C-alpha cells in the first residue's frame, strides 16, 4: 500500500497539476486512509505498552497460518479454528434466514400478524447478541450448540423486518392491474413479487451475515472450546496481546471481504431494477447513506 | 428515515383499524407471556427458563434496592461522555465529507466498515488499550458513534439546496445568516436521525464493553449474573436494559417530531 502511494507521483509526468490530480483521486484518497490507519496503529503501539505493533501482529498471524511455536504454544492451527467457526456461522445463518423469511412474509402479508408481532420484534431487535450468547451457554454448555443458536436468535429478527418491508413494497396497483389483465400466478410471482422482494431479501441477508458473525464470535468467546472466538480469547487470557489482536484482525478481514465482495454486490444486483426509476445510481439500495450503511448488530 | 410520513395515509375506517391493531398488540403480548410461562413450567423447568413472574420479581427487587439507579447512572454517564466525544469529532468529519469529494473518498471505507465490524472488536480493543476503568467504555462509545454522526452530517450537508444558498447570496445575506437560516435547518433532520440511530448502537456497545471489563454498569451486572449462573438475573437486567433503551428511543422520537413540526409540509408534498 505504501509503495503505490510513493509510486503514484513518479509514474506521472512531473507537471504539478497531474501529480495533484493523481494524489487527490478517489483511489489515492482511499489508500491514504489505510496508510493513516496503519500509522495511527503504530503510534498507539508506541504509547500503550499492551498494544502490539502492526508488524508483530502480522508476524504472529503468519506463524498461526504456517506453524511453529509461540510462547510454548503450538501454532499453525488457523484453518482448524477458522473452518469450525465458518461452519457454525453458516448453519446458524441458514436456519435464521429461513425463520426470518417465513416470519417476514407473515408480518408483511397479514395486518393482524403484524400487530401481533410488531412489539415483540422490536424487543428482539433491541436484544444485544451477548445476551443470547450468555443464555445459550447456560442452557447448552460448551459446544457447538451455543454459537449456532446464538447466530439464529440474533439474526432472524433483522431478516424478518426487512422481508416484511419488501412484501409491503409490492405495489397494490400493479397487483390490481395483473388481475385485470389476467396475468397467470406464475408470471406474477416471477415479474412482480420477486423483483420487489429480492432487494429487501438480500438486505436482510446482509444484515444477518454481519450480525451473525458478531454473534458467533461472542458465543465462542464465552462458551466454546474451539473456533475463532475461542482462539482470540485463549491468547487474551494468556496475555499474548499480539495473538489476540491477530485474531481480531481476522474477525474484521473476514467480514470486510464477505460484505464488500459478496453481500454488497448481491444487494446492488437485486436492487438494480430500481435504478432506471430513480435515475443515476440513486435508490439502488447501496449508496452511502445512513440507512444503507448502518447495520451494526451488537 | 423521517417519521410522520405514514400517518397521513390512512383516511379509510381509521377507528376499526386502530381497534384491530390494539387488539393484536394485546393478544401478541399475552400470547408471548403465556408461551413463555408454559415453556418454563411445562416443557422446561423454572431453573432453565424462569417464568415471567419470577423475572418480574427479580426486576422489581433490582429497582427497589437501588442497584438499577446506580448502575444505569454509571452506564449512562459513560455513554453520554463517549457520545459527546464521538459527535465532536464526527461532526467536522461529516462536514468535510459533505463538502469535498476528496474527504468523502478518504473516509468512505472507514465509514462503511464501521457498520460491519463486529461490536466485540470495539469492546475487547477498549479493554486491551484502556484496561477495566472508566475510559474503556467511553472510548468505545466514541469510536462507534463517530462514523454514524459523520455520515448523517455528510448526508445533511449534501442535501442543502444550492439554489437556496445562491438566492440567499443574491439577496446579500451574510455568511452567518446563510448558515443559520439555510444550512442548519436542512442539516438538522439528518443529524437527528443519525443521533437516534447512533445512540441505540452506542448504548449497546457501551453495555458490551462493560461485559468484557468494568467494575460497574449494566453490562457488568449482566456479566456478574452470567458468572453466578443466574438465568433469572440475566433476563431481569436485560429486560430493564431494553425497556430503558426503548424509552430513550421513544423520547428522542417525540423531541424530533416536535422540533421538526414545521417540516411536515415537505413530507406531504
Interface residues (C-beta under 8 A of the other chain):
Chain A: X24 X25 X26 X27 X29 X30 X32 X33 X34 X37 X44 X48 X50 X51 X111 X112 X113 X114 X115 X116 X117 X118 X119 X120 X122 X123 X126 X127 X128 X129 X130 X131 X134 X135 X137 X138 X139 X210 X213 X214 X217 X218 X221 X222 X229 X232 X236 X241 X244 X245 X248 X251 X252 X255 X256 X259 X288 X289 X290 X291 X293 X294 X295 X296 X297 X298
Chain B: X1 X20 X21 X22 X23 X24 X25 X27 X28 X29 X31 X32 X48 X101 X102 X103 X104 X105 X106 X107 X108 X109 X110 X111 X112 X113 X114 X115 X116 X117 X118 X119 X120 X121 X124 X125 X128 X129 X144 X148 X151 X152 X154 X155 X190 X193 X194 X197 X200 X201 X204 X205 X207 X208 X211 X222 X226 X229 X231 X234 X235 X238 X241 X242 X245 X246
